């Protein structure tokens, strides 16, 4: 079902029949362009073939079958009347047999001193049997028995005449109805399938460039390079692909320029701070010097935080990374600082991502949890097409209405779950920025441990 908004703000007076039709298509049409294109091609073909079949069966087939059945019934009635109007001698019987078999090709045999077989039920869904019986009863007054399915390819008609003679007509079924219908239907279905096969092949070739463009855009949005992508397909698709490549080049150039600028700013400011530290180290120890040293250290931590926020993933290339080892390194770093972490991970989990940036993302979440909780757990699972890394803690948590506030830069809540001690309040913002640069996001919810749960979910 297509992804549609859960709430529609269209005024009621504008919700016309056309609007409702579009909403119906949005809700029940397939999401993917290939399936929608197939429906656009297949639906008219099916409707056309259905209309042709109805016209043929209702007009041609019914008319021809009716004419053939009436002709066969008249021939049988003629033979019976000829016999009834004759004296009934052996010569008369021979003349009737010759007329029926040689002139009319009815396959007549005569059974003397016989009777009709027991009555049988009419065949189910037969278009020949009821017409044939109706036309025969209209032209013959004697008792008769009709079978159109007992002997394959033949119609068996038996009439009880005078002197207990049974006239048996075993005639080709083609005399009573049009036998070309199955051939027509087979050709119609076979032709439709062949045309649909051609349509599927051509549609697949037309949709493939669009799928390649979508995959390239998704990969680039996840921070992965797409060196093999080339514009292909129809002119409109190639135009969109070239626009994407130009946009990709501009973004990469912007990232390179930003990275170079940050490197220069970082180098210059760190040089000045280093001089401050050296000058303070040469001064005599005093409360004023100690306070200045702490201010310089705080300034350096703030600078690192600002640069980390602006840098994001720093243009780091994507590489196949062992997530279990990466999370183990995060846990070891926290353990050395006096905050043991419990890991719940599979034995092996390799994902293509930016390892240093992703480690910083998870590290920020774990540091935030460790400041306000005694027990922190990290869980990593491969969930379909996504990697899920969950950080649970048993701290005080955050009210749900403040979840979005946590990720805003420089926002420090009163119950400061995202508050760096003496820091900038950028830890959670940096974590979400890194997750989104991988094409994913971070969601907060109450933890089963009693505190806060932060779940990183990125496509793989």
N, C-alpha and C positions, 0 to 999 in steps of 0.2 A: 504494500500500500504506500502511496506517495507520502512523503513527509509534508504535512500541511500544518498551518498554525493551529494551536489548540483553541484560539479565540479569534473570531472574525469580527472586525469593526465596521464592516459594510453596513450602511443604513438599511433598514427594512424596506424602504420605498425603492431602493435600487436592486433588490434581490429579485430579478426577473427570472423568467423561465430559462433564458440563456445562462444567467448566473448559476442557477441550480444545476444546469447541465454541465457547466465547467467544474463545479464543485464535485459532482458525481465522478467525472473523469479523473480529477485530481485524487480522489479517495480510492478509486478501484483500478485505475490503470497501473501497470507495472512501473517501477521506479526507473529502470534502466532504459536508455535510448534504443538499444538493440531490440528489446522485447516490444517496445512501443512501435518501432518501425515495422516489425514483423506483423503486428496487429493491423497497422495501416495498410499493409500489402495484402494480408490474408483475408481480412474481413470483406473487402469488395469482391475478391475472387470467390469466396464461399457464398456470398449473397447472389452473385451472378450465376454461379453454377446451380445453386438451389432454385433460382427463378427459371433457368433453362430446363432443369429436370421437371419442375412443376408444369411448365408449359407443355413439355413433351409428353409427360405421363397423362396430364389432364386432357390434352387436345389430341395429339397424334396417336398416342398409344390407345387411348380409350376409343377413339373413332375407328382406328384400324381393327382393333379387337372386336368391336361391335359389328363391323361389316363382315369380318371373317366368320364370326359366330352365326350371324344371320344367314350367310350364304351356306354354311355347313348344315344348319338346321333345315333350310329350304330343300337342299339336296336329299337329306334323309327323309323329309316329309314327302318329297316327290316319289322316292322309291316305295315308301309304304303305301301311298295312295295308288300308285300303279299296280301294286300287288292286290290291294283291296278291290280295285275296279276290274281285275281280271277274273276269269273263271276259276283260277286256282289249279290249273293242270301243271304237270311237270314241265311242259314246254313254256308255260307262262313263267314258272319259277326260273327256268334257264334264261329267258329273256330279261327278267328282272336282275338276275345276278350279272349278266353280261353288261347291262346298262350301268349298274352300280359300280362294278369293278373296272370295266374297260373305258366307259365314257366319263364316269364321275370320280373314279379312283377312291372309292369309299372303303375298300377292304371288307366287303360284305360276305358273311357266311350265314347259313341258315341251319338252325338246330330244330329238328322235328320232334314233336311230342315232348317239349321241354317247358321250363318255366324260368321266371326271372330270379336272379340271386337275391339274397336278403338285402334290404335297404341299408346303406352306409351313411355315415355322417359326412356332411360337406367339408372339404378341406379348408383349413383355417387360412384366412387372408388370401384366398384364391380369387383372382379377378376374372377367370375364365369360367369356372364351374357355375356360378349363379346365373351368368348371362346365357350360357349354353342351355341350361335346364329351362330357363324362362322361354327362350326362343323355340326350343323343341316342344315344350308343352303347348306353346301357342299354335303350332302347326300340326301336332299329332294328338289324336284323341285317345289312342290306345295306351295301356300301361307301358312305362319305360323305366329303364335303369341306366344311370350315367356314372362313369368313373373317369376322372382326369389325372389320377396320380398312381393308380395300381400298376400300370405298365408304363415305364418311363418312356417319354417321347410319343405317346399315343393317347388318343381319347377313345374310350370304350363305351359305346352306346348300344343298348339292347332294347328291342321293342317286341312286345308280345302281341302277335297278330292272330288271325282266325286259325282254327284247327290246331291250336297250341304250337304254332310255329314261332320261334324266337329268331328275329333278324338281328344279327350281331354285326355292328359296324366298328371295325378296329382301324381307325384312321390316324395318319400322322397328326400330331398336335399342331403343326404349323397351319393346317387347314382351319383351325378354330381360333387361333390368336397369333399376334405378332411376336415372333421369337427373337427379334433383334434387340429387344429392350436390354437384356443383360450386357450385350456387346456395347450398346450405346452408353450404358452407365459405367462399364469398365473403361471405355475410352475417355469418358468425361473425368472419372476419378484419376486415371493414369495421366491424362494431360494436365490436370490441376496440380498433381503432385510434382510433375516435371517442371511446370512453371514456378511453383513455389520453391523448388530446389534451386532453380536459377536465381530467384529473388533472394533466397537466403545467402547464396554465395556472394552476390553483388552487394547485399546489405552489409555482410560481414566485412567486406573490403572497404566499404564506405565508413563504417563505424570504427574500424580499427584505428585510423589516425586520431579520431576524437578521444578514444580510450587512451592512446599513447600520450596525448596532450594532457589529459586529466591525471594520468599516473605521474607524468613529469612534474606537473604543478604540485601534486601531493608530495612527491619526494622532495622537491625543493622547499616546500613549506615545512617539511620535517627536518630540514637542515642537511639533506643528502644531495650530492652532486648528481647531475644528469648529463654527463658528457656525450652520450650517444644519441641524444634526442635531435631529430632533424624534422623540419616541416614536411608534411606529407598529406596526401588526400586532396579533397576538393579545394577550390580557390579560397573559399571562406575559411576553411579549417587551416589552410596554410597561412592565411593572413593572421588568424588568432595565434597560431604557433609562433610566427615571427614577432608578434607583439609581446608574447610571453618571453621570448628570448631577449628582446630589448629590455623588458622590465627586469629580467633576471640579471642582465649585465649591469643595469643601473643600481640595483640593490647590492650586488657584489662590490661594485665600485664604491658605493656609499659605506659599506661595511669596512672595506679596506682603508678608506680615508679616515673613518672614525677610529679604527684600530691604531692607525699610525698617529693620529692626534692624541689618543689616550696614552700611547706609549711615550710620546714626547712630554705630555703634561705630567704623567706619573714620574718620569725620570727627573724633570725639573723640580717638582715639589718634594720628591723624596730627597733630592740633593740638599735642598734648603733645610728640611727637617733633620737630616743627618748633621748638618753644620750646627743647628741649634743644640742637638744632643751633645756634640763634641764640646761646644762652648760651655754648656751647663756642666759637663763632666769636669772641666778644668776649674770651675769655680769652687769655692769652699762650701762644704756641706752646711746647709742652713734650712730652716723651714720654708723660706721663700724659694730657694733653689729646688727643694723637693717638690713644692707645689708646681713650679714651672715645668719640671720634668714630667710630672703627671699630666699636665696640660698638653705638653708636646706629644706624649704617648697617646693621649686621647685624640689629639688632632690627627695623628698618623692612622689610628684605627678608623676614624671617620673618613679620612681620605681613601683608605682601602675599601671601605664600604661603598662610598660613592662611585669609585672606579669600577668595582665589581658589578654594581647595578647598571651602569652605563655600558660596560663591556658585554654583559650577557654571556653568550657562549664563546665570545672572543673569536669567532670565525674558525673554531676548531673543526677539523674534518671528522666525518663519521667513520667509525671503525667497528668491526665485530668485537664485542666486549663480553667477558664473562661476568655476568651480573652478580653471581654468588661471591666471587673474589672482590669485586668492587664494594659490595655491601659489607664484606668482612673487613675491608680496610677502614670503612667508616666506623664500624663497631670497635675496631682496635684503637682508632684515634680517640674515640670517646672514653674507652676503658682506661687509656693512659692518663686522661684528665680526671679520672675518678668517677666516671659515670658508666657503669657496665650496661651493655645492651644485649638483649636476647634476640637471636636471629632465628627466623623460621623460613628456610629457603630450600628449594630442591637441590639435588646434588650438582646439577649442571643446568645452566640457563644462559645461552649466548644470544645477544641481541645487538643489532647494528644501531649504535648511537654515539654521541660525543662523550667519551668516558669522563674527562675532567669536569666538563660542565655538569653532567648528570650526577657525578659524585658531589659537586658543590650543592646541587639541588637537594639531594637526600641529606647531605650533611647539615644544611641549614635547618631542615625540618627536624632532624634528630637533636641538634643543639637547642632549638626552640623548645622541644619537648623536655629535654634533660634539665633545663633551668627551673622547671616548675613541677617536676614529677620525680618520684623515686624509682619507678619501674617503667622502662621503655622497651617496646618490642618492634622489630622490623620484620615484615612478611613480604615475600616476593613470590608471585605466581604468574604463570603463562596462561592468560585467559583469552582463548580464541586468537583473534588478531591483535591483541593488546598485551602489554606488559603492565602489571599492577604491582606497585611497591607501596605498602601500607605501613605507616608509623603510628603506633598506638601508645598512649601513656595513661597513667593514673593520676594526673594532675587535676587542678580545679576546672579545667575546660573553659569554654567560651560560650556565651549565649548564642543560639542559632542566628538571631537577627544581626549579629556582629561578624558573621563569617566572612562576608565580602569586605568588611572594613580592614580585616587582617592583612589583605594582600595589597592595600593601597600604600604607595611609597610614603615614607616619613610619618605614617600614622602609628601612634603608640597608644594602645588601649589602656583604660584605667586599670583593669585587671590584665596586666601587660603580658599576654601570651606571646606577642610578637616583639616584645621590647628587648632590645639588646641592652645589657647593662652598660650604661654609658655610651651606647651605640647610636645608630641612626634610624632604627626601625625599618631596615631594608631587607632583612633576611628572608621573610616570606615573599616579598615582592620579587626578589631575585630568583627564588625557587620557582615561582609560577612562571616568570619570564623564560626560564630555561626549559620548563616543561612544555610551554607553548611553542618554543622554538623547535621542539621535537615533534610538533603536531598534536600534542596532548594537552593535559590540564591537571590541576590539583583541586580536589574536592575535600571539604571538611565535613565531619559528622561526629556525633557522640561515639566514644569508644566503649567497647565491652569491658575495658579495664576501669571505666569510670571517668576517664578524662576526655581527651580530644583524639580523634582519628584524622590523620592527613593521608589521603590516597593519591598517589601519582599514577596517572594512567596515560600511556603513550602507545601509539600504533607501532607495530613491528612488521 
